[in-house]
Amino acid sequence: MKGGQWSVLVHRWQAMPWRAARSGLLLLCTLLMASPVLQADSSSTVPLPLPTPLTLVDALSLANDSHPDLRIAWANVSRAGIRLREVESSYGVNTLLELQPRVASRASVSGVDFEDDSRFGLVIRKRLSDFGRSASRHVAASAAVRSEEAAYQVRRNLHVLEVMEKFFAVILADLAYQAHDESMTVSYFRYKRLADRQASFQQYTDMEVAERELAYRRAYVKRLRSDLARRQARNSLALALGRPGELSADLAMPDLTVYARQEIPEYHELVDRVISASPTLEALRHQIEAAQASVDAVRKANFPVLSAEFEAWEYTDNTSANRDRFRANLKFVLPLFGSTGTKDVRLAEAHNVLFRLQSELTSAEYVLRDRVLELLHGLEVNRAQEVAAAAHEEYRGYYQDHSRALYELELRSDLGNAQAKAAAAMLESTRVRFQRALLWTELDGLLGRPSVLIQEK
């Protein structure tokens, strides 16, 4: 054995893995430092406090991608993108360093024991074609990315609707509290007046006083429940905005006149547009496209592979005639025998996934057709409810003025009760307007459009 050559080879063999490992660590650190997640964490700052008063447009603007539900949906998009890059890398160039420290006893040399036969080399490989298999995988991965993007849009539209619901719930809770506070105040004064007169003049019986006290206690429970509902609604809004613990004390009444100007569309025309543009159906269609491509990829699993290789070698012993220092290969690999049962099982599984997704698409279309009709009917009913609520609010306004006039004339009056019922009428009118905005916003989401309030902003 040639000791000098062997020591040099051992030195190279020990040094090169360390250099490769060190380079790998440096590359890993670079990728980690460039990671968007780590950049977001390292550059994260304390968000500005919620504006006061908080408007609906502000709330919709604050409902950004930082919410955990949206981050989960976007993570699915990123994962699909990673898989797409993995497929695209199958046609990349692979560079390998092969180290083969070894000893050999040649049959052609008699009387010689094992000799140093070490070698190391650089191998460069590139796949040229697999005759459609990678192309099918690429189609499947690309369709999966588009499917996750559509699913993210669905989740974002639902989040916008959720923020609007939570925002409206806070205002409705405040109005409900005002109505219950008015009602409780009226019940209290009625009870107190009877209790005082019964104590001073024995004008009322104990049963009558107890009846008024019962009415007051029940009104107090309703007021307490509505007061706690105000805090609960604000807490839910803060969570929907991704601001846990930041409870908005003052919310501005939103301007929803843009929804009052919209005409209710005809069902058949609208449902065709929804089926064509719905992000939910778009996501399923892309999933079906990916499943069809996966079926093609499984069918092409045993297709041949054409690849090119270039090799450069260094040998401890160069005396042998078959020691090529450089070598260029063009390889055509065609599987002849394999487990057909495994391929059949995978093909059956792929067909099963495709069939299930096609059925899910049809089912989702049925659900959307029914939901569109429900929304249109809801808009029709809401239009009638708005007229009725306006008439009710107008009547309660007149009745309140009438009660105030009787009160000022020192005649018998139920001014407090009139004020409580006027507050309840205002609550109902506001609820009807909010419901109309939610119905139109859901329709916008089904059509894949942003909310009208966001468009106007």
SERO-493804 format. One record per residue (C-alpha): residue number from 1; y negated, x, z. Coordinates in steps of 0.1 Angstrom, whole numbers, padded with zeros to 4 digits, always signed. Each point is the difference from the previous one (the first is absolute). Layout:
N
+-----+-------+-------+-------+
:   n :     Y :     X :     Z :
+-----+-------+-------+-------+
: NUM :     Y :     X :     Z :
...
+-----+-------+-------+-------+
***
This chain:
457
+-----+-------+-------+-------+
:   n :     Y :     X :     Z :
+-----+-------+-------+-------+
:   1 : +0000 : +0000 : +0000 :
:   2 : -0034 : +0013 : -0009 :
:   3 : -0018 : -0001 : +0034 :
:   4 : -0035 : +0004 : -0013 :
:   5 : +0002 : -0029 : -0024 :
:   6 : +0017 : -0022 : +0026 :
:   7 : -0027 : +0007 : +0026 :
:   8 : -0028 : -0008 : -0025 :
:   9 : +0018 : -0033 : -0009 :
:  10 : +0004 : -0009 : +0036 :
:  11 : -0036 : +0007 : +0006 :
:  12 : -0010 : -0022 : -0029 :
:  13 : +0024 : -0027 : +0012 :
:  14 : -0015 : +0000 : +0035 :
:  15 : -0036 : +0001 : -0011 :
:  16 : +0000 : -0026 : -0028 :
:  17 : +0012 : -0030 : +0021 :
:  18 : -0028 : +0008 : +0025 :
:  19 : -0026 : +0000 : -0027 :
:  20 : +0014 : -0032 : -0014 :
:  21 : +0000 : -0016 : +0035 :
:  22 : -0035 : +0012 : +0007 :
:  23 : -0012 : -0014 : -0033 :
:  24 : +0017 : -0033 : +0008 :
:  25 : -0017 : -0002 : +0033 :
:  26 : -0034 : +0008 : -0015 :
:  27 : +0006 : -0027 : -0027 :
:  28 : +0011 : -0025 : +0027 :
:  29 : -0032 : +0007 : +0021 :
:  30 : -0021 : -0004 : -0031 :
:  31 : +0016 : -0034 : -0008 :
:  32 : -0004 : -0012 : +0035 :
:  33 : -0037 : +0010 : +0001 :
:  34 : -0005 : -0019 : -0033 :
:  35 : +0018 : -0031 : +0012 :
:  36 : -0023 : -0031 : -0002 :
:  37 : +0014 : -0013 : +0033 :
:  38 : -0008 : +0032 : +0019 :
:  39 : -0034 : +0002 : -0017 :
:  40 : -0007 : -0035 : +0011 :
:  41 : +0010 : +0008 : +0035 :
:  42 : -0020 : +0032 : +0002 :
:  43 : -0031 : -0015 : -0015 :
:  44 : +0002 : -0033 : +0018 :
:  45 : -0031 : -0009 : +0019 :
:  46 : -0009 : -0028 : +0024 :
:  47 : -0008 : -0031 : -0021 :
:  48 : -0034 : -0016 : +0003 :
:  49 : -0001 : -0030 : +0023 :
:  50 : +0003 : -0034 : -0016 :
:  51 : -0033 : -0014 : -0013 :
:  52 : -0018 : -0026 : +0021 :
:  53 : +0001 : -0028 : -0011 :
:  54 : +0032 : +0005 : -0019 :
:  55 : +0000 : -0017 : -0034 :
:  56 : +0030 : -0010 : -0020 :
:  57 : -0008 : +0024 : -0028 :
:  58 : -0002 : +0028 : +0026 :
:  59 : +0034 : -0010 : +0014 :
:  60 : +0015 : +0000 : -0035 :
:  61 : -0015 : +0034 : -0007 :
:  62 : +0014 : +0014 : +0033 :
:  63 : +0035 : -0012 : -0008 :
:  64 : +0008 : +0032 : -0019 :
:  65 : +0031 : +0021 : -0004 :
:  66 : +0000 : +0012 : +0036 :
:  67 : +0018 : -0031 : +0012 :
:  68 : +0036 : +0009 : +0008 :
:  69 : +0014 : -0028 : -0022 :
:  70 : -0018 : +0013 : -0030 :
:  71 : +0009 : +0036 : +0008 :
:  72 : +0037 : -0010 : +0001 :
:  73 : -0004 : -0017 : -0034 :
:  74 : -0017 : +0031 : -0014 :
:  75 : +0027 : +0022 : +0014 :
:  76 : +0024 : -0019 : -0021 :
:  77 : -0021 : +0008 : -0030 :
:  78 : -0001 : +0037 : +0009 :
:  79 : +0038 : +0001 : +0005 :
:  80 : +0005 : -0015 : -0035 :
:  81 : -0024 : +0026 : -0014 :
:  82 : +0020 : +0028 : +0017 :
:  83 : +0032 : -0013 : -0016 :
:  84 : -0017 : -0001 : -0034 :
:  85 : -0011 : +0036 : +0004 :
:  86 : +0036 : +0009 : +0010 :
:  87 : +0013 : -0015 : -0032 :
:  88 : -0027 : +0017 : -0021 :
:  89 : +0010 : +0034 : +0016 :
:  90 : +0035 : -0003 : -0014 :
:  91 : -0013 : +0015 : -0033 :
:  92 : -0018 : +0028 : +0018 :
:  93 : +0008 : +0037 : -0001 :
:  94 : +0022 : +0012 : +0028 :
:  95 : -0001 : +0037 : +0009 :
:  96 : +0027 : +0015 : +0022 :
:  97 : +0006 : +0033 : +0015 :
:  98 : +0037 : +0009 : +0004 :
:  99 : +0011 : +0028 : +0024 :
: 100 : +0037 : +0009 : -0002 :
: 101 : +0009 : +0029 : +0023 :
: 102 : +0037 : +0006 : -0006 :
: 103 : +0028 : +0025 : -0005 :
: 104 : +0028 : -0001 : -0026 :
: 105 : +0032 : +0018 : -0008 :
: 106 : +0004 : +0002 : -0038 :
: 107 : +0034 : -0003 : -0015 :
: 108 : -0010 : +0024 : -0028 :
: 109 : -0005 : +0029 : +0024 :
: 110 : +0031 : +0010 : +0019 :
: 111 : +0000 : +0017 : +0033 :
: 112 : -0035 : -0011 : +0009 :
: 113 : -0007 : -0022 : +0029 :
: 114 : -0029 : -0025 : +0002 :
: 115 : -0032 : +0011 : -0015 :
: 116 : -0035 : -0013 : +0002 :
: 117 : -0005 : -0026 : -0027 :
: 118 : -0032 : -0017 : +0013 :
: 119 : -0026 : -0016 : -0022 :
: 120 : -0031 : -0021 : +0002 :
: 121 : -0018 : -0020 : -0027 :
: 122 : -0026 : -0025 : -0010 :
: 123 : +0011 : -0032 : -0016 :
: 124 : -0024 : -0025 : -0017 :
: 125 : +0013 : -0034 : -0009 :
: 126 : -0015 : -0030 : -0018 :
: 127 : +0016 : -0033 : -0009 :
: 128 : -0008 : -0008 : -0036 :
: 129 : +0016 : -0034 : -0003 :
: 130 : +0024 : -0023 : +0017 :
: 131 : -0001 : -0025 : -0029 :
: 132 : -0019 : -0028 : +0018 :
: 133 : +0012 : +0001 : +0036 :
: 134 : -0031 : +0015 : +0014 :
: 135 : -0022 : -0022 : -0022 :
: 136 : +0017 : -0031 : +0015 :
: 137 : -0005 : +0014 : +0035 :
: 138 : -0037 : +0007 : -0008 :
: 139 : -0004 : -0036 : -0012 :
: 140 : +0015 : -0013 : +0032 :
: 141 : -0021 : +0022 : +0022 :
: 142 : -0032 : -0009 : -0019 :
: 143 : +0007 : -0037 : +0003 :
: 144 : +0007 : +0004 : +0037 :
: 145 : -0034 : +0016 : +0004 :
: 146 : -0017 : -0029 : -0018 :
: 147 : +0020 : -0025 : +0021 :
: 148 : -0011 : +0016 : +0033 :
: 149 : -0036 : +0000 : -0012 :
: 150 : +0002 : -0037 : -0008 :
: 151 : +0016 : -0006 : +0034 :
: 152 : -0028 : +0019 : +0016 :
: 153 : -0025 : -0023 : -0017 :
: 154 : +0019 : -0030 : +0013 :
: 155 : -0003 : +0014 : +0035 :
: 156 : -0036 : +0008 : -0004 :
: 157 : -0008 : -0035 : -0012 :
: 158 : +0019 : -0014 : +0030 :
: 159 : -0020 : +0022 : +0023 :
: 160 : -0033 : -0013 : -0014 :
: 161 : +0012 : -0035 : +0006 :
: 162 : +0011 : +0009 : +0035 :
: 163 : -0035 : +0015 : +0008 :
: 164 : -0017 : -0031 : -0013 :
: 165 : +0023 : -0022 : +0022 :
: 166 : -0007 : +0021 : +0031 :
: 167 : -0037 : +0000 : -0007 :
: 168 : -0001 : -0037 : -0004 :
: 169 : +0021 : -0005 : +0031 :
: 170 : -0026 : +0018 : +0021 :
: 171 : -0028 : -0023 : -0012 :
: 172 : +0022 : -0031 : +0004 :
: 173 : +0009 : +0011 : +0035 :
: 174 : -0037 : +0003 : +0009 :
: 175 : -0007 : -0034 : -0014 :
: 176 : +0030 : -0015 : +0018 :
: 177 : -0012 : +0016 : +0032 :
: 178 : -0034 : -0016 : -0004 :
: 179 : +0015 : -0034 : -0006 :
: 180 : +0023 : +0003 : +0030 :
: 181 : -0029 : +0013 : +0021 :
: 182 : -0021 : -0030 : -0009 :
: 183 : +0029 : -0024 : +0007 :
: 184 : +0007 : +0017 : +0034 :
: 185 : -0036 : -0002 : +0010 :
: 186 : -0002 : -0037 : -0008 :
: 187 : +0033 : -0006 : +0020 :
: 188 : -0013 : +0021 : +0029 :
: 189 : -0033 : -0019 : +0003 :
: 190 : +0018 : -0033 : -0002 :
: 191 : +0024 : +0010 : +0027 :
: 192 : -0028 : +0014 : +0022 :
: 193 : -0021 : -0031 : -0004 :
: 194 : +0028 : -0023 : +0010 :
: 195 : +0010 : +0023 : +0029 :
: 196 : -0036 : +0001 : +0013 :
: 197 : -0004 : -0038 : -0002 :
: 198 : +0033 : -0007 : +0016 :
: 199 : -0009 : +0023 : +0028 :
: 200 : -0035 : -0014 : +0005 :
: 201 : +0003 : -0036 : -0008 :
: 202 : +0038 : -0007 : -0003 :
: 203 : -0008 : -0014 : -0034 :
: 204 : +0032 : +0012 : -0016 :
: 205 : +0036 : +0000 : +0012 :
: 206 : +0020 : +0032 : +0007 :
: 207 : +0022 : -0008 : -0030 :
: 208 : -0030 : -0001 : -0023 :
: 209 : -0013 : +0033 : +0013 :
: 210 : +0035 : +0016 : -0003 :
: 211 : +0002 : -0013 : -0036 :
: 212 : -0033 : +0017 : -0009 :
: 213 : +0011 : +0032 : +0018 :
: 214 : +0033 : +0000 : -0020 :
: 215 : -0020 : -0002 : -0032 :
: 216 : -0023 : +0028 : +0011 :
: 217 : +0030 : +0023 : +0010 :
: 218 : +0017 : -0006 : -0034 :
: 219 : -0032 : +0008 : -0018 :
: 220 : -0004 : +0031 : +0020 :
: 221 : +0035 : +0011 : -0010 :
: 222 : -0008 : -0005 : -0037 :
: 223 : -0033 : +0020 : +0004 :
: 224 : +0019 : +0028 : +0018 :
: 225 : +0027 : +0001 : -0027 :
: 226 : -0027 : +0001 : -0028 :
: 227 : -0019 : +0027 : +0018 :
: 228 : +0031 : +0022 : +0002 :
: 229 : +0007 : -0009 : -0036 :
: 230 : -0033 : +0016 : -0009 :
: 231 : +0011 : +0034 : +0014 :
: 232 : +0035 : -0004 : -0016 :
: 233 : -0016 : -0007 : -0034 :
: 234 : -0023 : +0031 : +0003 :
: 235 : +0029 : +0022 : +0010 :
: 236 : +0020 : -0012 : -0031 :
: 237 : -0030 : +0007 : -0022 :
: 238 : -0004 : +0035 : +0014 :
: 239 : +0036 : +0008 : -0007 :
: 240 : -0003 : -0014 : -0035 :
: 241 : -0029 : +0023 : -0006 :
: 242 : +0019 : +0030 : +0014 :
: 243 : -0024 : +0002 : +0030 :
: 244 : +0021 : -0008 : +0030 :
: 245 : -0021 : -0006 : +0031 :
: 246 : -0033 : -0006 : -0019 :
: 247 : -0007 : -0037 : +0006 :
: 248 : -0030 : -0012 : -0020 :
: 249 : -0023 : -0021 : +0022 :
: 250 : -0021 : -0014 : -0028 :
: 251 : +0012 : -0012 : -0034 :
: 252 : -0023 : -0013 : -0028 :
: 253 : +0008 : -0033 : -0016 :
: 254 : +0012 : +0009 : -0035 :
: 255 : -0015 : -0013 : -0032 :
: 256 : +0028 : -0017 : -0018 :
: 257 : -0020 : -0019 : -0026 :
: 258 : +0017 : +0021 : -0028 :
: 259 : +0032 : -0020 : +0007 :
: 260 : -0018 : -0033 : -0001 :
: 261 : -0011 : +0006 : -0036 :
: 262 : +0036 : +0006 : -0013 :
: 263 : +0018 : -0027 : -0019 :
: 264 : +0036 : -0008 : +0008 :
: 265 : +0021 : +0011 : -0030 :
: 266 : +0027 : -0019 : -0017 :
: 267 : +0035 : +0007 : +0013 :
: 268 : +0019 : +0009 : -0032 :
: 269 : -0027 : +0024 : -0012 :
: 270 : -0003 : +0016 : +0035 :
: 271 : +0037 : +0004 : +0006 :
: 272 : +0005 : +0018 : -0033 :
: 273 : -0028 : +0024 : +0009 :
: 274 : +0015 : +0006 : +0035 :
: 275 : +0035 : +0007 : -0014 :
: 276 : -0015 : +0024 : -0025 :
: 277 : -0023 : +0019 : +0024 :
: 278 : +0016 : -0003 : +0034 :
: 279 : +0004 : +0034 : +0017 :
: 280 : +0031 : -0013 : +0017 :
: 281 : +0017 : -0008 : -0033 :
: 282 : -0013 : +0032 : -0015 :
: 283 : +0017 : +0020 : +0027 :
: 284 : +0033 : -0018 : -0006 :
: 285 : -0003 : +0005 : -0038 :
: 286 : -0005 : +0037 : +0005 :
: 287 : +0030 : +0000 : +0024 :
: 288 : +0021 : -0016 : -0028 :
: 289 : -0013 : +0026 : -0025 :
: 290 : +0011 : +0027 : +0024 :
: 291 : +0034 : -0016 : +0006 :
: 292 : +0006 : -0003 : -0038 :
: 293 : -0008 : +0037 : -0004 :
: 294 : +0023 : +0008 : +0029 :
: 295 : +0028 : -0018 : -0018 :
: 296 : -0007 : +0021 : -0031 :
: 297 : +0000 : +0032 : +0021 :
: 298 : +0034 : -0009 : +0015 :
: 299 : +0014 : -0006 : -0034 :
: 300 : -0012 : +0034 : -0011 :
: 301 : +0014 : +0018 : +0031 :
: 302 : +0026 : +0018 : -0021 :
: 303 : -0022 : +0009 : -0029 :
: 304 : -0001 : +0037 : -0010 :
: 305 : -0027 : +0024 : +0013 :
: 306 : -0017 : +0027 : -0022 :
: 307 : -0016 : +0028 : +0019 :
: 308 : -0014 : +0035 : -0006 :
: 309 : +0005 : +0031 : +0022 :
: 310 : -0014 : +0034 : +0001 :
: 311 : +0015 : +0027 : +0023 :
: 312 : -0010 : +0035 : +0009 :
: 313 : +0024 : +0021 : +0021 :
: 314 : +0001 : +0034 : +0018 :
: 315 : +0034 : +0015 : +0008 :
: 316 : +0011 : +0027 : +0024 :
: 317 : +0026 : +0011 : -0026 :
: 318 : -0011 : -0002 : -0036 :
: 319 : +0031 : +0017 : -0015 :
: 320 : +0017 : -0033 : -0009 :
: 321 : -0005 : -0012 : -0036 :
: 322 : -0005 : -0036 : +0010 :
: 323 : -0030 : +0006 : +0023 :
: 324 : -0028 : -0018 : -0019 :
: 325 : -0034 : +0009 : +0013 :
: 326 : -0017 : -0029 : -0018 :
: 327 : +0017 : -0032 : -0011 :
: 328 : -0013 : -0032 : -0016 :
: 329 : +0022 : -0031 : +0000 :
: 330 : -0001 : -0034 : -0016 :
: 331 : +0023 : -0023 : +0019 :
: 332 : +0014 : -0033 : -0011 :
: 333 : +0020 : -0017 : +0028 :
: 334 : +0021 : -0031 : -0008 :
: 335 : +0021 : -0016 : +0027 :
: 336 : +0034 : -0008 : -0014 :
: 337 : +0019 : -0014 : +0030 :
: 338 : -0014 : -0016 : +0031 :
: 339 : +0004 : -0029 : +0024 :
: 340 : -0007 : -0031 : -0022 :
: 341 : +0005 : -0021 : +0031 :
: 342 : -0030 : +0015 : +0017 :
: 343 : -0022 : -0006 : -0030 :
: 344 : +0012 : -0036 : -0003 :
: 345 : -0008 : -0007 : +0036 :
: 346 : -0035 : +0015 : -0003 :
: 347 : -0006 : -0020 : -0032 :
: 348 : +0012 : -0032 : +0017 :
: 349 : -0024 : +0007 : +0029 :
: 350 : -0029 : +0006 : -0024 :
: 351 : +0008 : -0033 : -0018 :
: 352 : +0001 : -0018 : +0033 :
: 353 : -0034 : +0013 : +0010 :
: 354 : -0014 : -0010 : -0034 :
: 355 : +0015 : -0035 : +0003 :
: 356 : -0014 : -0004 : +0036 :
: 357 : -0035 : +0010 : -0010 :
: 358 : +0000 : -0023 : -0030 :
: 359 : +0010 : -0029 : +0023 :
: 360 : -0027 : +0011 : +0025 :
: 361 : -0026 : -0001 : -0028 :
: 362 : +0010 : -0036 : -0010 :
: 363 : +0000 : -0011 : +0037 :
: 364 : -0035 : +0016 : +0005 :
: 365 : -0012 : -0019 : -0031 :
: 366 : +0012 : -0033 : +0015 :
: 367 : -0017 : +0008 : +0033 :
: 368 : -0033 : +0008 : -0018 :
: 369 : +0002 : -0032 : -0021 :
: 370 : +0003 : -0020 : +0032 :
: 371 : -0026 : +0019 : +0019 :
: 372 : -0026 : -0003 : -0028 :
: 373 : +0005 : -0038 : +0000 :
: 374 : -0004 : +0000 : +0038 :
: 375 : -0032 : +0020 : -0002 :
: 376 : -0015 : -0023 : -0027 :
: 377 : +0009 : -0030 : +0021 :
: 378 : -0015 : +0017 : +0030 :
: 379 : -0032 : +0005 : -0019 :
: 380 : -0001 : -0037 : -0010 :
: 381 : +0006 : -0011 : +0035 :
: 382 : -0026 : +0025 : +0013 :
: 383 : -0026 : -0014 : -0024 :
: 384 : +0006 : -0035 : +0015 :
: 385 : +0000 : +0015 : +0035 :
: 386 : -0033 : +0017 : -0006 :
: 387 : -0017 : -0033 : -0010 :
: 388 : +0015 : -0017 : +0030 :
: 389 : -0010 : +0028 : +0024 :
: 390 : -0036 : -0001 : -0014 :
: 391 : -0001 : -0037 : +0005 :
: 392 : +0013 : +0004 : +0036 :
: 393 : -0025 : +0027 : +0008 :
: 394 : -0028 : -0021 : -0014 :
: 395 : +0011 : -0030 : +0021 :
: 396 : +0002 : +0021 : +0031 :
: 397 : -0034 : +0014 : -0007 :
: 398 : -0015 : -0035 : -0002 :
: 399 : +0020 : -0011 : +0031 :
: 400 : -0013 : +0030 : +0020 :
: 401 : -0036 : -0008 : -0010 :
: 402 : +0006 : -0036 : +0011 :
: 403 : +0014 : +0011 : +0033 :
: 404 : -0029 : +0024 : +0006 :
: 405 : -0025 : -0028 : -0008 :
: 406 : +0017 : -0023 : +0026 :
: 407 : +0000 : +0029 : +0025 :
: 408 : -0037 : +0006 : -0005 :
: 409 : -0007 : -0037 : +0005 :
: 410 : +0019 : +0002 : +0033 :
: 411 : +0025 : -0025 : -0012 :
: 412 : +0038 : +0002 : +0002 :
: 413 : +0011 : +0029 : -0021 :
: 414 : +0031 : +0022 : -0007 :
: 415 : -0020 : +0029 : -0013 :
: 416 : +0024 : +0026 : +0014 :
: 417 : +0030 : -0017 : -0017 :
: 418 : -0019 : -0002 : -0032 :
: 419 : -0008 : +0037 : +0001 :
: 420 : +0037 : +0008 : +0006 :
: 421 : +0011 : -0021 : -0029 :
: 422 : -0026 : +0015 : -0023 :
: 423 : +0013 : +0035 : +0009 :
: 424 : +0035 : -0012 : -0008 :
: 425 : -0012 : -0014 : -0034 :
: 426 : -0016 : +0034 : -0008 :
: 427 : +0032 : +0017 : +0009 :
: 428 : +0020 : -0021 : -0024 :
: 429 : -0025 : +0004 : -0028 :
: 430 : +0001 : +0038 : +0004 :
: 431 : +0038 : +0000 : +0001 :
: 432 : +0001 : -0019 : -0033 :
: 433 : -0023 : +0026 : -0017 :
: 434 : +0021 : +0029 : +0013 :
: 435 : +0032 : -0016 : -0012 :
: 436 : -0015 : -0004 : -0035 :
: 437 : -0009 : +0038 : +0000 :
: 438 : +0035 : +0009 : +0011 :
: 439 : +0016 : -0022 : -0027 :
: 440 : -0021 : +0017 : -0028 :
: 441 : +0007 : +0034 : +0014 :
: 442 : +0037 : -0005 : +0000 :
: 443 : -0003 : -0012 : -0036 :
: 444 : -0019 : +0032 : -0009 :
: 445 : +0028 : +0020 : +0015 :
: 446 : +0027 : -0018 : -0019 :
: 447 : -0020 : +0008 : -0032 :
: 448 : -0003 : +0037 : +0010 :
: 449 : -0038 : -0003 : +0004 :
: 450 : -0021 : +0013 : +0029 :
: 451 : -0018 : -0025 : +0022 :
: 452 : -0031 : -0015 : -0015 :
: 453 : -0020 : +0013 : +0030 :
: 454 : +0011 : +0035 : -0007 :
: 455 : -0008 : -0004 : -0037 :
: 456 : -0035 : -0011 : +0008 :
: 457 : -0005 : +0028 : +0024 :
+-----+-------+-------+-------+
***
